[in-house]
Amino acid sequence: MKREKQKKKLFDAFVSMVLTEQLPIKKVTVTRITAKAGVNRRTFYTHFEDVYDLHRQLQNCW
């Protein structure tokens, strides 16, 4: 359950940066995502290989 909440925080942070802040995906970094989500980099890499993997997984959810 905790892992799913962390993953959702990472998804939410990414979506916020891309849609709300209109940051191009090329400018989105793991550091920015984890800072916004309030999780550490290790947590990010537990779920995703990189920012583009996060983006792919998010697209597959829709």
Secondary structure as GFF3:
##gff-version 3
##sequence-region A 1 62
A	DSSP	alpha_helix	2	15	.	.	.	ID=ss1
A	DSSP	pi_helix	16	20	.	.	.	ID=ss2
A	DSSP	three_ten_helix	25	27	.	.	.	ID=ss3
A	DSSP	alpha_helix	30	37	.	.	.	ID=ss4
A	DSSP	alpha_helix	41	47	.	.	.	ID=ss5
A	DSSP	alpha_helix	51	61	.	.	.	ID=ss6
###
